[in-house]
Amino acid sequence: MRTFLSGLATIVAVVAIILAVPAVWISERIVDDAGFSSLIEPVGHDQAVKDYLAGEITEQIASRTSISGADAVVRPLANAYTNSSQFPADFADVATQQHQWLFDEASDPNAPMQLDITSMVNRVLENARVGVSVSGPITIPVSSGDTGLHAGAYHRAGEQITTIAKVSVIVGIIAAVIALLVARRRGTVIAWLGIATVIAGVVCWAGANLYGTYLKNDIASSENNAKPVADVVIDTISHELQWTGVISMLVGAGILVFGIIIRLAFGGRR
């Protein structure tokens, strides 16, 4: 009975760990507004993103004036802004609009995804000290509702992943403790927990590659002007999830080795 209970608890813990690692990362870094903002802010340091948004800001300001050659005057100001310390945080705020478009409950599922860069345009005008501002909205289309991405597309999935993350962590901890308490060979249980952590890392790494490719293809198939920004954002998310997977695999390997050492040290009695 003791062996059966330990084995059952170990299986439950293994499944919970495999679910928990990717689910917790997605919940904390993608679904959560604050987590997504902190994940995306470093993207504002990417030169391709700076150049793209500097060009968009220049175009939007120049199109709103009748002065000939306004873009030649505005572009250096836009470049100065996108290369300033203000820009990464401002970019994170703008990128969060995409996050909310996907994860908030949609009042209109067919509403297109847009980046509202009104605040960025006004920041450039403020830095130029021209004493004017625009009321907006000044938007850049990213994706239309006729693609796989639509308003509120991930709302329900986000809620489900958050629930899975919480439940799997709680169940995993309880099951692992029970397995270790009743096990005759605790080294074996620890080794299996390590294997589960390695598998969870593989899931993260593979998921980052597969879903990153899927999202890029979906963005490429849509009519949008912000593809350079979307590509960098997707690459950043995929890269961090890949590293989370690598770290999980390394930690899992360490736990596995520790379990094997315990098993060998006690001659199979632990």
C-alpha positions as CSV (number, residue, x, y, z in Angstrom):
1,M,0.0,0.0,0.0
2,R,2.8,2.3,0.9
3,T,4.6,1.7,-2.4
4,F,1.4,2.1,-4.4
5,L,0.6,5.5,-2.6
6,S,4.1,6.7,-3.2
7,G,4.0,5.7,-6.9
8,L,0.6,7.3,-7.4
9,A,1.7,10.6,-5.7
10,T,4.9,10.6,-7.8
11,I,2.9,10.2,-11.0
12,V,0.6,13.1,-10.0
13,A,3.6,15.3,-9.1
14,V,5.4,14.5,-12.4
15,V,2.3,15.5,-14.4
16,A,1.8,18.6,-12.3
17,I,5.4,19.8,-12.7
18,I,5.3,19.3,-16.5
19,L,2.2,21.5,-16.6
20,A,3.3,24.0,-14.0
21,V,6.5,25.2,-15.4
22,P,5.2,26.5,-18.8
23,A,1.8,27.5,-17.4
24,V,3.3,29.6,-14.6
25,W,5.7,31.3,-17.1
26,I,2.8,32.1,-19.5
27,S,0.6,33.3,-16.7
28,E,3.2,35.6,-15.2
29,R,4.9,36.9,-18.3
30,I,2.3,36.8,-21.0
31,V,-1.2,36.8,-19.5
32,D,-0.4,39.3,-16.7
33,D,-0.4,42.9,-17.8
34,A,2.6,44.0,-15.6
35,G,4.6,40.9,-16.4
36,F,4.1,41.4,-20.2
37,S,5.1,45.1,-19.9
38,S,8.3,44.2,-18.1
39,L,9.0,41.5,-20.7
40,I,8.5,43.8,-23.6
41,E,10.2,46.9,-22.4
42,P,13.7,45.8,-23.4
43,V,12.4,45.5,-27.0
44,G,12.4,49.3,-27.0
45,H,16.2,49.1,-27.2
46,D,16.1,47.2,-30.5
47,Q,17.3,49.4,-33.4
48,A,14.8,48.1,-35.9
49,V,12.0,49.0,-33.6
50,K,13.5,52.5,-33.0
51,D,13.9,53.1,-36.7
52,Y,10.4,51.9,-37.6
53,L,8.7,54.0,-35.0
54,A,10.8,57.0,-35.7
55,G,9.7,56.7,-39.3
56,E,6.0,56.4,-38.3
57,I,6.2,59.3,-35.9
58,T,7.9,61.4,-38.6
59,E,5.3,60.5,-41.2
60,Q,2.4,61.2,-38.8
61,I,3.7,64.6,-37.8
62,A,4.7,65.6,-41.3
63,S,1.3,64.6,-42.7
64,R,-0.4,67.0,-40.3
65,T,1.5,70.1,-41.5
66,S,1.5,72.0,-44.7
67,I,5.2,72.9,-44.4
68,S,7.2,71.6,-47.3
69,G,10.1,69.3,-46.2
70,A,8.7,68.9,-42.6
71,D,9.8,65.3,-42.5
72,A,13.5,66.4,-42.8
73,V,13.1,68.5,-39.7
74,V,11.0,66.1,-37.7
75,R,13.0,62.9,-38.4
76,P,16.1,64.0,-36.3
77,L,13.7,64.9,-33.4
78,A,12.0,61.5,-33.7
79,N,15.3,59.7,-33.8
80,A,16.4,61.6,-30.7
81,Y,13.3,60.5,-28.9
82,T,13.5,56.8,-29.9
83,N,17.1,56.8,-28.7
84,S,16.3,58.4,-25.4
85,S,15.8,56.7,-22.0
86,Q,12.1,57.6,-22.3
87,F,11.4,55.4,-25.3
88,P,11.6,51.8,-23.9
89,A,9.0,52.5,-21.2
90,D,6.8,54.3,-23.7
91,F,7.1,51.4,-26.2
92,A,6.1,49.0,-23.5
93,D,2.9,51.0,-22.9
94,V,2.1,51.0,-26.6
95,A,2.9,47.3,-26.9
96,T,0.6,46.6,-24.0
97,Q,-2.2,47.7,-26.3
98,Q,-1.7,44.6,-28.4
99,H,-1.7,42.5,-25.2
100,Q,-5.0,44.0,-24.1
101,W,-6.5,43.6,-27.5
102,L,-5.7,39.9,-27.4
103,F,-6.3,39.0,-23.7
104,D,-9.1,41.4,-22.6
105,E,-12.7,40.4,-23.3
106,A,-13.6,41.9,-26.7
107,S,-16.7,44.0,-27.2
108,D,-16.1,43.8,-30.9
109,P,-14.3,40.6,-32.0
110,N,-13.8,42.1,-35.5
111,A,-12.0,45.2,-34.3
112,P,-8.6,45.5,-35.9
113,M,-5.4,45.4,-33.8
114,Q,-3.8,48.9,-33.8
115,L,-1.0,50.6,-32.2
116,D,-2.0,54.0,-30.8
117,I,1.2,56.1,-31.0
118,T,-0.5,59.5,-30.1
119,S,1.5,59.7,-26.9
120,M,4.8,59.1,-28.7
121,V,4.0,61.8,-31.3
122,N,3.1,64.2,-28.5
123,R,6.4,63.3,-26.7
124,V,8.4,64.3,-29.7
125,L,6.4,67.6,-30.0
126,E,6.9,68.2,-26.3
127,N,10.7,67.6,-26.5
128,A,10.8,69.9,-29.6
129,R,9.2,72.6,-27.4
130,V,6.9,73.8,-30.2
131,G,4.0,74.3,-27.8
132,V,1.5,72.2,-29.7
133,S,0.1,68.7,-29.3
134,V,-2.3,66.4,-31.2
135,S,-5.5,64.9,-29.8
136,G,-5.3,61.7,-31.8
137,P,-5.9,59.0,-32.1
138,I,-2.9,58.3,-34.3
139,T,-2.9,54.6,-35.0
140,I,-0.9,52.0,-37.0
141,P,-2.7,48.9,-38.1
142,V,-1.1,45.6,-37.0
143,S,-3.6,42.9,-37.8
144,S,-7.2,42.7,-39.1
145,G,-10.0,40.6,-37.8
146,D,-10.0,38.3,-40.8
147,T,-6.8,36.5,-39.7
148,G,-6.3,34.0,-36.9
149,L,-5.7,36.9,-34.6
150,H,-8.8,38.8,-33.4
151,A,-9.8,40.9,-30.5
152,G,-10.2,38.8,-27.4
153,A,-8.7,35.8,-29.1
154,Y,-6.7,34.7,-26.0
155,H,-9.1,36.0,-23.3
156,R,-10.5,32.6,-22.3
157,A,-7.2,30.8,-22.9
158,G,-5.5,33.3,-20.6
159,E,-7.9,32.6,-17.8
160,Q,-7.6,28.9,-18.3
161,I,-3.8,29.0,-18.3
162,T,-3.8,31.0,-15.1
163,T,-6.1,28.5,-13.4
164,I,-3.9,25.6,-14.6
165,A,-0.8,27.3,-13.3
166,K,-2.2,27.8,-9.8
167,V,-3.7,24.4,-9.5
168,S,-0.7,22.5,-10.9
169,V,1.7,24.3,-8.5
170,I,-0.5,23.4,-5.5
171,V,-1.1,19.8,-6.6
172,G,2.6,19.3,-7.5
173,I,3.8,20.5,-4.2
174,I,1.3,18.4,-2.2
175,A,1.9,15.3,-4.3
176,A,5.7,15.6,-4.1
177,V,5.6,16.0,-0.3
178,I,3.3,13.0,0.0
179,A,5.5,10.9,-2.3
180,L,8.6,11.8,-0.4
181,L,7.0,11.1,3.0
182,V,5.7,7.7,2.2
183,A,8.3,6.5,-0.2
184,R,10.6,3.6,0.7
185,R,13.1,4.9,-1.9
186,R,13.2,8.6,-1.7
187,G,16.1,8.9,-4.1
188,T,13.9,7.3,-6.8
189,V,11.1,9.8,-6.2
190,I,13.6,12.7,-6.3
191,A,15.0,11.4,-9.6
192,W,11.5,11.2,-11.1
193,L,10.8,14.8,-10.0
194,G,14.0,15.8,-11.8
195,I,13.0,14.0,-14.9
196,A,9.6,15.8,-14.8
197,T,11.4,19.2,-14.5
198,V,13.6,18.3,-17.5
199,I,10.5,17.3,-19.6
200,A,8.8,20.6,-18.6
201,G,11.9,22.4,-19.9
202,V,11.7,20.6,-23.2
203,V,8.0,21.5,-23.4
204,C,8.9,25.2,-22.9
205,W,11.7,25.1,-25.4
206,A,9.7,23.3,-28.1
207,G,6.6,25.4,-27.5
208,A,8.6,28.6,-27.9
209,N,9.9,27.5,-31.3
210,L,6.7,26.1,-32.6
211,Y,4.3,28.9,-31.4
212,G,6.8,31.6,-32.3
213,T,6.8,30.3,-35.9
214,Y,3.0,30.1,-35.9
215,L,2.6,33.7,-34.7
216,K,5.1,35.0,-37.3
217,N,3.3,33.2,-40.1
218,D,0.0,34.6,-38.9
219,I,1.3,38.2,-38.8
220,A,2.9,37.7,-42.2
221,S,-0.4,36.6,-43.7
222,S,-2.2,39.7,-42.5
223,E,-2.1,43.2,-44.0
224,N,-0.1,45.3,-41.5
225,N,2.6,47.9,-41.4
226,A,4.0,47.1,-38.0
227,K,5.5,43.7,-38.9
228,P,9.0,44.7,-37.9
229,V,7.8,45.5,-34.4
230,A,5.6,42.3,-34.1
231,D,8.5,40.1,-35.3
232,V,10.9,41.5,-32.6
233,V,8.2,41.2,-29.9
234,I,7.6,37.5,-30.9
235,D,11.4,36.8,-31.0
236,T,11.8,38.3,-27.5
237,I,9.0,36.2,-26.1
238,S,10.2,33.1,-27.7
239,H,13.8,33.7,-26.6
240,E,12.8,34.1,-22.9
241,L,10.6,31.1,-23.0
242,Q,13.5,29.1,-24.5
243,W,15.8,30.2,-21.8
244,T,13.2,29.3,-19.2
245,G,13.1,25.9,-20.8
246,V,16.9,25.6,-20.7
247,I,17.1,26.6,-17.0
248,S,14.3,24.1,-16.2
249,M,16.2,21.4,-18.0
250,L,19.4,22.2,-16.1
251,V,17.7,22.3,-12.7
252,G,15.9,19.1,-13.5
253,A,19.1,17.4,-14.5
254,G,20.6,18.5,-11.2
255,I,17.7,17.1,-9.2
256,L,17.9,13.9,-11.2
257,V,21.6,13.5,-10.4
258,F,20.9,14.3,-6.7
259,G,18.2,11.6,-6.6
260,I,20.6,9.0,-8.2
261,I,23.3,9.9,-5.7
262,I,21.0,9.4,-2.8
263,R,19.8,6.1,-4.2
264,L,23.4,4.9,-4.7
265,A,24.6,6.2,-1.3
266,F,22.0,4.3,0.6
267,G,22.4,1.1,-1.5
268,G,18.9,1.3,-2.9
269,R,17.3,1.7,0.5
270,R,16.4,5.4,0.0
